[in-house]
Amino acid sequence: MTLDPIHVENIAQLAYGIGGDVDATDHDDLAERVWREWLPELRREGRVVIEALGDHERRRTDIDDVALAERPFETVHGLDSGTINPTTFKNGLVVDVAHAAMASSPTDLDLHRDRTIVATVHAGDSTAGFDSEWTKRDEGHTRQRVFHVPRVNRYAERVVHALGLYLAEGTHALDHADEVDDLLVLDGPIYPKELFTWADRDPELGELAREAKPRGVIEKYVRLVERFVERDVPLAGFVKNPASGTAVRALARAGVESPWPDDTALFTRLLERREPDGGSAGTDAGGDRAADRGARLDDDLTFTTWFRSRGGADAPMAADGDALGVDRELDAELYEVTFMVVYDPRTDVTYKLEAPYAFTRDPDLRERLTRQIVAEVAATRGPPEPVAKADELARISATEKAALRRKFEERLGSDQQATYDDLRWGKAEF
């Protein structure tokens, strides 16, 4: 059954009622005010959560010119981790498998062959034990283990997924850190931020994040920063789908009625460029005037300078945070998250680049990181090439996921716990 044309038209009419009273020019004015008056030093309850690092500017560069520009870093490595997604079995086990890989540009095939694989298991039976030591396979190119996650009453699928993903990624990054000569870019944030948000989601998850096993996963990322600082090689994270709400929540607490659902929407509004004269306002089907912001300009990439972030999921790694109990060997402020935002008008997508303050406190290095990532986005219309390569290496296809789940069914002697959605969308075979 599909919608008839009359249903489509009726639904479209609803859009007129939603959009008719929204004046986009008002949002533009507010965004400019936020940029000038708030973002240079944004506070929440007296504590600085976002502040400009060095210059506070929005910049732009010609896409074709920067795509052809010489890169500041001769070699760049990317790293990513993928999973089969959590699977619940009828015997009560919840299992996920994470698989991490590192890529390089120029290509290094031996490096690409190396993998770290982690199977995470949650059991309702508190007497069960599945932990194993690290073992090597594929002539030493694969390192793998089973990781028995702490028992929880709820959120078992979330726990096995997050701990497996981050354990595989953090372990692989540490194991191959010394192979990176110029720059490592993680596919995603520089810290396991999902673990940092657990306390906000549920008290049980918050307590779990401070237990030995999750804390051990977080520690890998802290040691990773320290290793790269020691080697004087920069470490960064390219976030393809930024989800922070630190700025908009701080604005709301300060009495600013924000029209943006998250920080990405705010920065997109700040970086998007439109024709200066949108022409006369249009008229909608109901006869009301509708603001016309003009056509989007897509000849230049736009991007911000750098910010230091101490709020939201970044709070645990702030100088006044406690890193969820993990000891930090360097000055605490060196671990703080800093970021810049880049907007690609060709795809209307906003990205975030993160790096520890240990590296971005150097203005020259900040500029080199900016030039590298802006040039890569211009050239690829997406993530930097090494990150895209790592994503391709680490990704587990739908066919592979189904085959791996069947292998687990055979080994565990238990079928997957199917749902109606599995039947409806063809996710399981019956």
Summary of the structure (lengths in Angstrom):
residues: 430
radius of gyration: 23.6
end to end distance: 23.9
largest distance: 71.6
contacts: 1376
relative contact order: 0.16
helix: 42%
strand: 24%
